[in-house]
Amino acid sequence: MRINKTILIGMIFILFAGLIFLTDAFTPIIRPITYLFLMGSSKGKDIIFFGLLGLFLILSQLIKKDVDMSKYLKVSIVLGTVLLISGIFLEVLFRMQMGIGLNTVFCSMTNGMSSTSILHTHLLKSILGAVLSKIMGPFVQSGINTGVGLYAYLPSFAFLVILLIPILFATIVLASQNRPWFTNFLIAFFSSCLIIGIIDGGMFATPSYVGIFGLYLVYRNGYYLNYILGILLNDKKLLECNELNPPIYRKQDLGHIRYIFNRLGIYMLVGLVILLRFTIAFAGAEPDYYTVEIVDISDDVDFGDIPITHINNTTYHVDSSYNEMQLINDLKIPLNNSCEYYTVSWNIYSYLE
């Protein structure tokens, strides 16, 4: 394998991921950037992102045989979509089995606090965490929340879903072969976001949006992105390579409206999915107060300054002026080793104050 610029850049990204794991010196620099597309970036997400980005760039240079990269990119988009939908399906099934509401955040207190909800699921993360923890032990759990506390509540067949992840990885590698360097970088970037979104967040998470719609953008408009950049940089090699792979719809005799739809349909789809996300969040919100259900709570729990307005057995009502995320995090302190799990109702309005 001849080491070219793409491979060299990929190696640099992987080395950078290793440095992030070993030290927090780069956190103040990279966190404000990765936060924008990784939705609340953390050390674990940053490590995985730069590691995957570098790995995808390196693997994009390995296969020199002619493959139908457009077909494999389409397959990658379909597999990614299936995985995102599967995460939501498991959330619904898990909640039906547990008898808890769909519009709640479930927080397991086993093996550390792990939370999940339909709007931000960690169920697939818990499956991977359980598998990797058995293989690599404390190395995986060092400073990284693997969500293993959720695994015990999942149906036994749930682990089969994550078998699609290595298949997705392989199709992404095949989709990035023999492409211009800019498209390779875009596929590597969006694929890294997608895999992180699948594992941590699910269908309604920011990295999932960036990943799945980014890949679809490359599938539909990658040719035009390369063309624009090639003109701006006066990169003749990029333009020549780009002309070898024009989009399928460019070769077809399409009407003007249908041609524009092929070019711009992706942006309308993004808007619809974002609208769906907020519609679900507002429809399931409980703005008057938070309903907190606590299972197997100890008798000596001190909730401190948390504004509890009503108690009925294991059901607690908390003042709605409390921020939802702050409440979830504050509850884990008094409830640590003092209950099996607790649930908190949604209140998206608390983020708007």
Disulfide bonds with the S-S distance in Angstrom:
none
